[in-house]
Amino acid sequence: MPLEIRLGDVVRLRKPHPCGGYEWQVVRLGADIGIVCQTCQHRVLLTRRDFEKRVKTFVRRGEMPANSGP
């Protein structure tokens, strides 16, 4: 089952960034997931598969998208 990812999610990855930060914010969704390090603001694009493998836990969840249905 695919992981539910939302814009604005803050996730903790399994390994630290070279700056020492573990927490990343999701800023782009699609075939690739864009994330920004919360310590040094470095931006990275990961494939959805790589992102799902590296995520350890959700620190904070982003907003639920508004339903476009009736």
C-alpha positions as CSV (number, residue, x, y, z in Angstrom):
1,M,0.0,0.0,0.0
2,P,1.5,3.4,-1.0
3,L,2.4,5.9,1.7
4,E,0.0,8.9,2.0
5,I,2.1,12.0,1.5
6,R,0.8,15.5,1.7
7,L,2.4,18.9,1.0
8,G,3.7,20.4,4.2
9,D,4.5,17.0,5.9
10,V,7.6,17.1,8.0
11,V,9.3,13.7,8.0
12,R,12.3,12.2,9.8
13,L,14.6,10.2,7.5
14,R,16.6,7.1,8.5
15,K,20.0,8.8,7.9
16,P,21.1,12.4,8.7
17,H,21.9,15.0,6.1
18,P,25.6,16.0,6.1
19,C,24.6,19.2,8.0
20,G,23.3,16.9,10.8
21,G,19.6,17.4,10.2
22,Y,17.1,14.5,10.2
23,E,13.9,16.5,9.5
24,W,12.7,17.4,6.0
25,Q,9.6,19.2,4.8
26,V,7.7,18.0,1.7
27,V,7.4,20.8,-0.9
28,R,6.6,19.0,-4.1
29,L,4.4,16.0,-5.0
30,G,4.3,14.0,-8.2
31,A,6.5,11.3,-9.7
32,D,9.3,12.8,-7.7
33,I,9.0,14.1,-4.1
34,G,10.7,17.4,-3.4
35,I,11.9,17.9,0.2
36,V,13.8,20.7,2.0
37,C,16.1,20.1,5.0
38,Q,14.8,21.9,8.0
39,T,18.3,22.6,9.3
40,C,20.1,24.1,6.2
41,Q,17.3,24.6,3.7
42,H,19.0,22.3,1.1
43,R,16.4,21.1,-1.5
44,V,16.4,17.5,-2.8
45,L,14.3,15.6,-5.3
46,L,13.8,11.9,-4.6
47,T,11.8,9.3,-6.6
48,R,8.6,8.3,-4.7
49,R,10.1,4.8,-4.2
50,D,13.4,6.1,-2.7
51,F,11.4,8.6,-0.5
52,E,9.2,5.8,0.9
53,K,12.2,3.6,1.7
54,R,14.0,6.5,3.5
55,V,11.1,7.8,5.7
56,K,11.3,6.7,9.3
57,T,8.4,8.6,10.7
58,F,6.1,11.6,10.3
59,V,7.0,14.5,12.7
60,R,4.1,16.7,11.6
61,R,1.4,16.1,9.0
62,G,0.5,18.8,6.4
63,E,-3.0,20.0,5.6
64,M,-5.6,17.6,4.2
65,P,-6.3,18.6,0.5
66,A,-9.7,20.1,0.0
67,N,-12.1,17.7,-1.7
68,S,-13.1,18.8,-5.1
69,G,-16.2,16.5,-5.2
70,P,-19.8,17.6,-4.6
